[in-house]
């Protein structure tokens, strides 16, 4: 009886690891420019299971939006794009960019790189 339980536990562990490999975020590096966002967006647009991206800043998010649109991935229907910085231009994109606003005046200066 114990051997069967141990085997089931190992099968479950393998299944969990396989699930995590398929559904774990894949970080892409960039230099915070629209061109870097576009390059990363082109790579991610080829992956059908990617349904959302969180981008380091809005300039990169704008590049990613361009890449997804060019690849035929509809934002926000096929893929969600979330930016960071809340630049004024984000509200004027089509579709408007979902963004995270950071109140830098409320942040301890020693915590900001």
Order of alpha helices (4+ residues) and beta strands (2+ residues): alpha-alpha-beta-alpha-beta-beta
